[in-house]
């Protein structure tokens, strides 16, 4: 953007760009969510309990008058850069899902044949969105913002206060998976070792009098399909 523009004009331009990239981001989020839902239809009930897709859309900003503070303009520029990076990352995630689908021999929306692998073995949507680690070799957790994270990335993204910051949204969030882990300890989950940690899935059905699950001090409510804005 030309620096010769007055700051008031820069504000209007950056505000327009913010709206554009927010719409683009939501479009990419919906696209990934729809693809994940198509795979969900072919999943067994056991896998659906913790792979059900979630989506958290960004609220669409509106035009507002600039207050005249340079700091506010810089904050807007930084937000646009973050939203643009997120939109690009979501596009890459969609491409990764489709690539894994091609490698598995079956594309979304088609019925697997005896000559092709089953969708429940190595689901193309079950991978860490940060390091692209497959769910076959590491425990994958679903977050409330709709992203998936492995044990290693989870360990590096937890603040000293115990708060987890999503590596994609760059905002604090919580785990939303209803999968209960039987032998994942706090030391193994949050260790800095590069060794991957696997977990056994047990008791996927939530009881009527239980509205939340916990794992070594980190609690979350059972997740469900949700489409919301924040």
ZIHU-V167103 format. One record per residue. N is the residue number from 1. SS is DSSP state (alpha for helix, beta for strand, coil for the rest). OMEGA is omega in degrees with one decimal (* if undefined). BURIAL is + if it has 24 or more other C-alpha atoms within 12 Angstrom, else -. Layout:
N/SS/OMEGA/BURIAL ; N/SS/OMEGA/BURIAL
//
This chain:
1/coil/-179.5/- ; 2/coil/179.6/- ; 3/coil/179.8/- ; 4/coil/179.4/- ; 5/coil/173.8/- ; 6/coil/-177.6/- ; 7/alpha/178.5/+ ; 8/alpha/177.6/- ; 9/alpha/176.3/- ; 10/alpha/179.1/+ ; 11/alpha/-178.8/+ ; 12/alpha/179.7/+ ; 13/alpha/-179.5/+ ; 14/alpha/177.8/+ ; 15/alpha/176.8/+ ; 16/alpha/178.8/- ; 17/alpha/178.2/+ ; 18/alpha/179.3/+ ; 19/alpha/-179.0/+ ; 20/alpha/-177.3/- ; 21/alpha/175.1/+ ; 22/alpha/175.8/+ ; 23/alpha/178.5/+ ; 24/alpha/178.8/+ ; 25/alpha/179.3/+ ; 26/alpha/177.6/+ ; 27/alpha/178.4/+ ; 28/alpha/177.8/+ ; 29/alpha/178.5/+ ; 30/alpha/-179.8/+ ; 31/alpha/178.9/+ ; 32/alpha/180.0/+ ; 33/alpha/179.8/+ ; 34/alpha/179.0/+ ; 35/alpha/178.6/+ ; 36/alpha/178.6/+ ; 37/alpha/177.6/+ ; 38/alpha/176.8/+ ; 39/alpha/-178.9/+ ; 40/alpha/-179.1/+ ; 41/coil/-178.1/- ; 42/coil/-177.9/+ ; 43/coil/173.8/+ ; 44/coil/-178.2/- ; 45/alpha/179.6/- ; 46/alpha/-178.8/- ; 47/alpha/-178.6/+ ; 48/alpha/-174.6/+ ; 49/alpha/-179.8/+ ; 50/alpha/177.7/+ ; 51/alpha/-176.3/+ ; 52/coil/-175.2/+ ; 53/coil/174.5/+ ; 54/coil/179.4/+ ; 55/beta/177.8/+ ; 56/beta/-175.4/+ ; 57/beta/175.1/+ ; 58/coil/176.0/+ ; 59/coil/-178.1/- ; 60/coil/179.1/- ; 61/coil/177.6/- ; 62/coil/178.0/- ; 63/coil/178.6/- ; 64/coil/-179.2/- ; 65/coil/179.4/- ; 66/coil/-178.2/- ; 67/coil/-178.7/- ; 68/coil/-179.7/- ; 69/coil/-179.7/- ; 70/alpha/-179.8/- ; 71/alpha/178.6/- ; 72/alpha/177.5/- ; 73/alpha/178.7/+ ; 74/alpha/177.3/- ; 75/alpha/178.0/- ; 76/alpha/179.2/+ ; 77/alpha/179.9/+ ; 78/alpha/178.7/- ; 79/alpha/178.9/+ ; 80/alpha/179.4/+ ; 81/alpha/179.8/- ; 82/alpha/-179.4/- ; 83/alpha/178.5/+ ; 84/alpha/179.0/+ ; 85/alpha/178.5/+ ; 86/alpha/178.6/+ ; 87/alpha/178.4/+ ; 88/alpha/179.2/+ ; 89/alpha/178.6/+ ; 90/alpha/176.9/+ ; 91/alpha/178.4/+ ; 92/alpha/178.3/- ; 93/alpha/176.8/+ ; 94/alpha/179.2/+ ; 95/alpha/179.2/- ; 96/alpha/178.5/+ ; 97/alpha/-179.3/+ ; 98/alpha/178.1/+ ; 99/alpha/177.5/- ; 100/alpha/177.8/+ ; 101/alpha/177.7/+ ; 102/alpha/-179.5/- ; 103/alpha/179.3/- ; 104/alpha/176.9/+ ; 105/coil/-178.7/+ ; 106/coil/177.9/+ ; 107/coil/178.9/+ ; 108/coil/176.8/+ ; 109/coil/179.3/- ; 110/coil/-179.5/- ; 111/coil/-179.3/- ; 112/coil/178.8/- ; 113/coil/178.9/- ; 114/coil/-178.2/- ; 115/coil/-177.9/- ; 116/coil/179.0/- ; 117/coil/177.3/- ; 118/coil/-176.6/+ ; 119/coil/-178.3/+ ; 120/coil/178.7/+ ; 121/coil/-178.8/- ; 122/coil/-179.3/+ ; 123/coil/-176.1/+ ; 124/coil/179.0/+ ; 125/coil/-175.4/+ ; 126/coil/177.4/+ ; 127/beta/179.7/+ ; 128/coil/-178.3/+ ; 129/coil/-179.4/+ ; 130/coil/-177.2/+ ; 131/coil/178.6/+ ; 132/coil/176.8/+ ; 133/coil/-176.4/+ ; 134/beta/177.7/+ ; 135/coil/178.0/+ ; 136/coil/-175.7/- ; 137/coil/-180.0/- ; 138/coil/177.3/+ ; 139/coil/-179.2/+ ; 140/beta/-180.0/+ ; 141/beta/177.1/+ ; 142/beta/178.8/+ ; 143/beta/-178.8/+ ; 144/coil/176.5/+ ; 145/coil/175.4/+ ; 146/coil/179.5/+ ; 147/coil/-178.5/+ ; 148/beta/-175.3/+ ; 149/beta/177.9/+ ; 150/beta/-177.5/+ ; 151/alpha/-176.9/+ ; 152/alpha/179.8/+ ; 153/alpha/177.3/+ ; 154/alpha/-178.9/+ ; 155/alpha/-177.3/+ ; 156/alpha/-175.5/+ ; 157/coil/179.1/+ ; 158/beta/179.7/+ ; 159/coil/176.9/- ; 160/coil/178.6/- ; 161/coil/-178.6/- ; 162/coil/-178.3/- ; 163/coil/179.9/- ; 164/beta/178.7/+ ; 165/beta/-179.5/+ ; 166/coil/180.0/+ ; 167/coil/179.0/+ ; 168/coil/-179.5/+ ; 169/coil/-177.3/+ ; 170/coil/178.3/- ; 171/coil/178.0/- ; 172/beta/178.2/- ; 173/beta/-179.8/+ ; 174/coil/173.5/+ ; 175/beta/-176.4/+ ; 176/coil/-177.1/+ ; 177/coil/177.3/+ ; 178/coil/179.1/+ ; 179/coil/178.5/+ ; 180/beta/-176.5/+ ; 181/beta/-174.0/+ ; 182/coil/-175.8/- ; 183/coil/173.3/- ; 184/coil/-178.9/+ ; 185/coil/179.6/- ; 186/alpha/-178.4/- ; 187/alpha/-179.5/- ; 188/alpha/-178.1/- ; 189/alpha/-174.1/+ ; 190/coil/175.4/+ ; 191/coil/179.9/- ; 192/coil/179.0/- ; 193/coil/-179.8/- ; 194/coil/-179.9/- ; 195/coil/-179.7/- ; 196/coil/-178.1/+ ; 197/coil/176.9/+ ; 198/coil/-177.6/+ ; 199/coil/178.0/+ ; 200/coil/-178.2/- ; 201/beta/-180.0/- ; 202/beta/172.8/- ; 203/coil/-178.1/- ; 204/coil/-176.6/- ; 205/coil/-180.0/- ; 206/coil/176.9/- ; 207/coil/-176.3/- ; 208/coil/-176.5/- ; 209/coil/179.0/- ; 210/coil/-178.1/- ; 211/coil/178.3/- ; 212/beta/175.9/- ; 213/beta/-179.7/+ ; 214/beta/176.9/+ ; 215/beta/175.7/+ ; 216/coil/174.8/- ; 217/coil/178.7/- ; 218/beta/-173.5/+ ; 219/beta/176.6/- ; 220/beta/176.8/+ ; 221/beta/176.4/- ; 222/coil/-175.4/+ ; 223/coil/175.0/+ ; 224/coil/179.6/+ ; 225/coil/-177.5/+ ; 226/coil/173.8/- ; 227/beta/-175.9/- ; 228/beta/176.7/- ; 229/beta/175.6/- ; 230/coil/*/-
//
